[in-house]
Amino acid sequence: MSEEITELPEREGMDYDVVVVGAGPAGLAAAIRLKQVAPDLSVVVIEKGSEPGAHILSGAVIDPIGLDKLLPAWRTQDDAPLKTQVHDDQFYLLNEKGGTRLPNVLMPKLMNNHGNFIGSLANVVRFLASEAENLGVEIYPGFAGAEILYGENGEVTGVATGDMGVGRDGKPKDSFTRGMELRGKYTLFAEGARGSLTKQVLAKYDLCASSDVQKFGIGFKELWRIPKEKHKPGLVQHSFGWPLQSDTGGGSFLYHFEDGLVSIGFVVHLNYSNPTLSPFDEFQRFKCHPMIAPTLEGGERLAYGARALTEGGWQSVPKLVFPGGALLGCAAGFMNVPRIKGSHNAILSGILAADHVAAALAEGRSYDEVTAYDAAWRASEIGRDLKPVRNVKPLWSKYGTYLGAALGGLDMWTNSLFGFSFFGTQSHGKPDYACLKPLSEVTPIVYPKLTQKPAFDKLSSVFVSNTNHEEDQPVHLRLTDPSIPIERNLPIYGEPARLYCPAGVYEVVYGDEEAKSDPRFVINAQNCVHCKTCDIKDPAQNITWVPPEGSGGPNYPNM
């Protein structure tokens, strides 16, 4: 940033026992649990969205195990956020013209969704935020963690929120306001998948030294209201296969819940190899499938969003603790891939971390490693959830959709019934960014033009995500080397950022479109829905996502 910024006075600060970064299920569960076991502790939660839930996106079929443990009476409360229980659980293998329903009896017991709830994770988060505030937790929405604060010995001592009112040129505007230092004896990072501060602590403390590489997916979701005669509250439908090719992992969901609402979504594993693949277009094709489109016909799309998912599971969870802090939820990688669920483990991790942090504080400790939390998770409900499914993702990646999914199913059965695996613990191999092949080695994917509902284009989709950013601010998608997109990524890969981004952020614009000459790389940062896919998938690892000013980004209503 400019010299003017460095000459500004020190930030003002506030001191707490515990600082929590991220008002998602994990962060809020930790805050609630801390106040439950030690009401006198001072706890603050910061959230980059305009309100808790504004940046939350999930399917969501929610396993209530976490809520039941955190707030045992939640089901009896008037403002209980989940009302629709699963009563019909369907799995399909799709082909281009139809599909085959897989008998439920073939599915391992752990894949059974009966007893789970369908609803909005954003509404669950708003419910948790209200519970936290009732207990005395301070929550500051619209304030992103922009910088980690360190002590003299390299320990984390808190975070600083971002400065407001900085112009595109990096200089302060008339509206400039300095960020705030929030200092804590322990700082808990609950930023979700690929959090910007989490990424820094993983590197600084080498937390991944003993774990497998982390893997990711990109998940799309739309919220629709459909005609009453088509609505089947409690129906959960999952599928895999078409439209993805067999060497590309992913799948779909379609959930019916209250008020005529359905959630429809699509996940593409980000270790795909063909740089011409467009996850957004695969989602649009899926919605037009003859077994899917009739459900949406006559309906109205209410919202759209996209978000990266952590998919590495058991073997990819890093060391969770470091001097002065810990990782929670999807920042730690606690998603169960075959179940397409992570919120229950996020809540459980918040509870587990809070119990151990509260115990440390009671002993008079601060700024050290809460090693008991890291030692406890594998034997907890989280570990029991993740260990039996640890090979599903790597087997799918290694052997493709059909054989890989079958082997993954077999492995879940043997783990569930006998507690062992024929495959041991499989490795995930290369990180996702290293999986792309050059254009010269692939057959380009040509997507049909889909011009009618239920398909939509990217820009109209971004519109219903309610995404907004202050335009006169530094671009929050930073290129380490601005020459790489055109000089390297374009000739080798066709610049895949223009395709893997779900919001039309990245474009290659030509001076002469017909001759494809004089190309320029354009970043439309105001479109960004904060999915973090570019930070994960760029083959040169040249893009770094950092928080934009204030509450910028999507404003999801009840995603």
Buried (B, 14 or more C-beta within 10 A) or exposed (E): EEEEBEEEEEBEEBBBBBBBBBBBBBBBBBBBBBBBBBEEBBBBBBBBBBBBBBBBBBBBBBBBBBBBBBBEEBEEEEEBBBEBBBBBBBBBBBEEEEBEEBEBEEBBEBBEBEEBBBBBBBBBBBBBBBBBBEBEBBBBBBBBBBBBBBEEEEBBBBBBBBBBBBBEEEBBBEEBBBBBBBBBBBBBBBBBBBBBBBBEBBEEBEBBEEBBBBBBBBBBBBBBBBEEEBBBBBBBBBBBBBBBBBBBBBBBBBBBBBEBBBBBBBBBBBBBEBBBBBBBBBBBBBBBBEBBBEBBEEBEBBBBBBBBBBBBBBBBBBBBBBBBBBBBBBBBBBBBBBBBBBBBBBBBBBBBBBBBBBBBBEEEBBBBBBBBBBEBBEEBBBBEBBBBBBBBBBBBBBBBBEEBBEBBBBBBBBBBEEEEBEBEEBEBBEBBBEBBBEBEEBEEBEBEEBEEBBBBBBEEBBEBBBBEBBEEBBBBBBBEEEEBBBEBBBEBBBBBBBBBBBBBBBBBEEEEEEEEEEBEBEBBBBBBBBBBBBBBBBBBBBBBBBBBBBBBBBBBBBB
